[in-house]
């Protein structure tokens, strides 16, 4: 994963008051966020396609 994507994801979770420190795996955290609402991912500007496995 790109560093920029990770930084944007961290900011996203901070913005939504998620306790980021308790999520050890960044990619898992992004998928959990996606599970809450895929539409919320639209708030994260992505430069690369993001594949979400359900």
N, CA, C and O atoms as a GROMACS GRO file, in nm:
protein
  216
    1UNK      N    1   0.085  -0.119   0.000
    1UNK     CA    2   0.000   0.000   0.000
    1UNK      C    3   0.088   0.124   0.000
    1UNK      O    4   0.195   0.126   0.062
    2UNK      N    5   0.044   0.225  -0.068
    2UNK     CA    6   0.123   0.346  -0.074
    2UNK      C    7   0.117   0.420   0.059
    2UNK      O    8   0.019   0.412   0.133
    3UNK      N    9   0.225   0.490   0.088
    3UNK     CA   10   0.231   0.566   0.213
    3UNK      C   11   0.121   0.671   0.216
    3UNK      O   12   0.061   0.696   0.321
    4UNK      N   13   0.095   0.733   0.102
    4UNK     CA   14  -0.009   0.837   0.098
    4UNK      C   15  -0.146   0.780   0.133
    4UNK      O   16  -0.223   0.841   0.207
    5UNK      N   17  -0.175   0.661   0.079
    5UNK     CA   18  -0.304   0.598   0.108
    5UNK      C   19  -0.317   0.568   0.257
    5UNK      O   20  -0.423   0.589   0.316
    6UNK      N   21  -0.208   0.520   0.316
    6UNK     CA   22  -0.210   0.490   0.459
    6UNK      C   23  -0.233   0.617   0.540
    6UNK      O   24  -0.312   0.618   0.634
    7UNK      N   25  -0.164   0.725   0.502
    7UNK     CA   26  -0.181   0.852   0.574
    7UNK      C   27  -0.324   0.903   0.560
    7UNK      O   28  -0.383   0.951   0.657
    8UNK      N   29  -0.380   0.893   0.441
    8UNK     CA   30  -0.517   0.939   0.420
    8UNK      C   31  -0.616   0.853   0.499
    8UNK      O   32  -0.715   0.903   0.553
    9UNK      N   33  -0.588   0.724   0.505
    9UNK     CA   34  -0.676   0.635   0.581
    9UNK      C   35  -0.668   0.668   0.730
    9UNK      O   36  -0.770   0.668   0.799
   10UNK      N   37  -0.547   0.695   0.779
   10UNK     CA   38  -0.532   0.732   0.920
   10UNK      C   39  -0.612   0.857   0.950
   10UNK      O   40  -0.680   0.864   1.052
   11UNK      N   41  -0.603   0.956   0.863
   11UNK     CA   42  -0.677   1.081   0.883
   11UNK      C   43  -0.828   1.054   0.879
   11UNK      O   44  -0.904   1.111   0.957
   12UNK      N   45  -0.868   0.968   0.788
   12UNK     CA   46  -1.010   0.933   0.775
   12UNK      C   47  -1.063   0.875   0.905
   12UNK      O   48  -1.168   0.915   0.954
   13UNK      N   49  -0.989   0.779   0.961
   13UNK     CA   50  -1.035   0.716   1.084
   13UNK      C   51  -1.030   0.814   1.201
   13UNK      O   52  -1.115   0.808   1.290
   14UNK      N   53  -0.931   0.903   1.203
   14UNK     CA   54  -0.925   1.003   1.310
   14UNK      C   55  -1.045   1.096   1.299
   14UNK      O   56  -1.105   1.133   1.400
   15UNK      N   57  -1.080   1.133   1.176
   15UNK     CA   58  -1.193   1.223   1.155
   15UNK      C   59  -1.323   1.162   1.207
   15UNK      O   60  -1.412   1.234   1.251
   16UNK      N   61  -1.333   1.031   1.201
   16UNK     CA   62  -1.455   0.965   1.244
   16UNK      C   63  -1.442   0.906   1.384
   16UNK      O   64  -1.517   0.817   1.423
   17UNK      N   65  -1.345   0.957   1.459
   17UNK     CA   66  -1.326   0.922   1.600
   17UNK      C   67  -1.306   0.773   1.624
   17UNK      O   68  -1.350   0.719   1.725
   18UNK      N   69  -1.241   0.708   1.532
   18UNK     CA   70  -1.206   0.568   1.552
   18UNK      C   71  -1.073   0.563   1.625
   18UNK      O   72  -0.982   0.641   1.594
   19UNK      N   73  -1.061   0.474   1.720
   19UNK     CA   74  -0.935   0.463   1.794
   19UNK      C   75  -0.834   0.388   1.708
   19UNK      O   76  -0.823   0.266   1.716
   20UNK      N   77  -0.762   0.464   1.628
   20UNK     CA   78  -0.671   0.406   1.530
   20UNK      C   79  -0.565   0.318   1.594
   20UNK      O   80  -0.529   0.214   1.538
   21UNK      N   81  -0.515   0.358   1.711
   21UNK     CA   82  -0.407   0.284   1.775
   21UNK      C   83  -0.447   0.140   1.807
   21UNK      O   84  -0.361   0.052   1.818
   22UNK      N   85  -0.576   0.115   1.822
   22UNK     CA   86  -0.621  -0.019   1.858
   22UNK      C   87  -0.637  -0.108   1.735
   22UNK      O   88  -0.673  -0.225   1.747
   23UNK      N   89  -0.610  -0.054   1.617
   23UNK     CA   90  -0.620  -0.132   1.494
   23UNK      C   91  -0.479  -0.156   1.443
   23UNK      O   92  -0.419  -0.065   1.384
   24UNK      N   93  -0.424  -0.275   1.463
   24UNK     CA   94  -0.283  -0.300   1.431
   24UNK      C   95  -0.256  -0.313   1.282
   24UNK      O   96  -0.142  -0.291   1.239
   25UNK      N   97  -0.355  -0.346   1.204
   25UNK     CA   98  -0.332  -0.370   1.062
   25UNK      C   99  -0.406  -0.264   0.980
   25UNK      O  100  -0.528  -0.261   0.978
   26UNK      N  101  -0.329  -0.180   0.913
   26UNK     CA  102  -0.388  -0.069   0.839
   26UNK      C  103  -0.484  -0.116   0.731
   26UNK      O  104  -0.592  -0.060   0.714
   27UNK      N  105  -0.443  -0.218   0.658
   27UNK     CA  106  -0.530  -0.265   0.550
   27UNK      C  107  -0.660  -0.321   0.605
   27UNK      O  108  -0.767  -0.300   0.547
   28UNK      N  109  -0.652  -0.392   0.718
   28UNK     CA  110  -0.773  -0.444   0.782
   28UNK      C  111  -0.863  -0.328   0.824
   28UNK      O  112  -0.985  -0.334   0.809
   29UNK      N  113  -0.803  -0.225   0.878
   29UNK     CA  114  -0.880  -0.109   0.923
   29UNK      C  115  -0.954  -0.045   0.806
   29UNK      O  116  -1.070  -0.004   0.820
   30UNK      N  117  -0.887  -0.035   0.693
   30UNK     CA  118  -0.951   0.024   0.576
   30UNK      C  119  -1.070  -0.063   0.533
   30UNK      O  120  -1.175  -0.011   0.497
   31UNK      N  121  -1.051  -0.195   0.537
   31UNK     CA  122  -1.160  -0.285   0.497
   31UNK      C  123  -1.276  -0.277   0.597
   31UNK      O  124  -1.392  -0.285   0.557
   32UNK      N  125  -1.244  -0.262   0.725
   32UNK     CA  126  -1.351  -0.247   0.825
   32UNK      C  127  -1.428  -0.119   0.798
   32UNK      O  128  -1.551  -0.117   0.805
   33UNK      N  129  -1.356  -0.013   0.766
   33UNK     CA  130  -1.421   0.113   0.734
   33UNK      C  131  -1.509   0.098   0.611
   33UNK      O  132  -1.619   0.154   0.605
   34UNK      N  133  -1.460   0.023   0.513
   34UNK     CA  134  -1.537   0.002   0.391
   34UNK      C  135  -1.663  -0.079   0.421
   34UNK      O  136  -1.767  -0.057   0.360
   35UNK      N  137  -1.652  -0.172   0.516
   35UNK     CA  138  -1.768  -0.254   0.551
   35UNK      C  139  -1.877  -0.169   0.615
   35UNK      O  140  -1.996  -0.198   0.600
   36UNK      N  141  -1.837  -0.063   0.686
   36UNK     CA  142  -1.935   0.025   0.750
   36UNK      C  143  -2.015   0.098   0.644
   36UNK      O  144  -2.136   0.114   0.657
   37UNK      N  145  -1.948   0.142   0.539
   37UNK     CA  146  -2.018   0.210   0.430
   37UNK      C  147  -1.923   0.241   0.317
   37UNK      O  148  -1.835   0.326   0.330
   38UNK      N  149  -1.941   0.173   0.205
   38UNK     CA  150  -1.851   0.194   0.093
   38UNK      C  151  -1.857   0.339   0.047
   38UNK      O  152  -1.758   0.393  -0.003
   39UNK      N  153  -1.971   0.402   0.062
   39UNK     CA  154  -1.984   0.542   0.021
   39UNK      C  155  -1.890   0.634   0.095
   39UNK      O  156  -1.850   0.738   0.043
   40UNK      N  157  -1.855   0.596   0.218
   40UNK     CA  158  -1.764   0.679   0.297
   40UNK      C  159  -1.626   0.686   0.235
   40UNK      O  160  -1.554   0.783   0.256
   41UNK      N  161  -1.590   0.584   0.158
   41UNK     CA  162  -1.458   0.585   0.094
   41UNK      C  163  -1.447   0.698  -0.007
   41UNK      O  164  -1.336   0.739  -0.042
   42UNK      N  165  -1.559   0.748  -0.054
   42UNK     CA  166  -1.556   0.857  -0.150
   42UNK      C  167  -1.496   0.982  -0.087
   42UNK      O  168  -1.453   1.073  -0.159
   43UNK      N  169  -1.492   0.987   0.046
   43UNK     CA  170  -1.433   1.103   0.113
   43UNK      C  171  -1.281   1.095   0.115
   43UNK      O  172  -1.215   1.192   0.150
   44UNK      N  173  -1.225   0.979   0.077
   44UNK     CA  174  -1.080   0.965   0.070
   44UNK      C  175  -1.038   0.976  -0.076
   44UNK      O  176  -1.072   0.888  -0.156
   45UNK      N  177  -0.966   1.081  -0.112
   45UNK     CA  178  -0.922   1.091  -0.251
   45UNK      C  179  -0.819   0.984  -0.283
   45UNK      O  180  -0.712   0.980  -0.222
   46UNK      N  181  -0.850   0.898  -0.376
   46UNK     CA  182  -0.761   0.788  -0.411
   46UNK      C  183  -0.702   0.810  -0.549
   46UNK      O  184  -0.771   0.850  -0.642
   47UNK      N  185  -0.572   0.783  -0.560
   47UNK     CA  186  -0.508   0.795  -0.691
   47UNK      C  187  -0.501   0.660  -0.760
   47UNK      O  188  -0.486   0.653  -0.882
   48UNK      N  189  -0.511   0.552  -0.684
   48UNK     CA  190  -0.506   0.418  -0.741
   48UNK      C  191  -0.638   0.348  -0.714
   48UNK      O  192  -0.705   0.377  -0.615
   49UNK      N  193  -0.676   0.256  -0.801
   49UNK     CA  194  -0.799   0.180  -0.776
   49UNK      C  195  -0.788   0.102  -0.645
   49UNK      O  196  -0.682   0.048  -0.613
   50UNK      N  197  -0.896   0.097  -0.571
   50UNK     CA  198  -0.896   0.025  -0.444
   50UNK      C  199  -0.991  -0.094  -0.458
   50UNK      O  200  -1.111  -0.077  -0.477
   51UNK      N  201  -0.935  -0.213  -0.447
   51UNK     CA  202  -1.017  -0.334  -0.458
   51UNK      C  203  -1.061  -0.374  -0.318
   51UNK      O  204  -0.978  -0.385  -0.227
   52UNK      N  205  -1.190  -0.397  -0.301
   52UNK     CA  206  -1.243  -0.436  -0.171
   52UNK      C  207  -1.300  -0.577  -0.184
   52UNK      O  208  -1.390  -0.602  -0.265
   53UNK      N  209  -1.248  -0.668  -0.104
   53UNK     CA  210  -1.297  -0.805  -0.105
   53UNK      C  211  -1.407  -0.822  -0.001
   53UNK      O  212  -1.388  -0.786   0.116
   54UNK      N  213  -1.518  -0.875  -0.041
   54UNK     CA  214  -1.628  -0.897   0.052
   54UNK      C  215  -1.638  -1.043   0.087
   54UNK      O  216  -1.725  -1.082   0.164
   0.00000   0.00000   0.00000
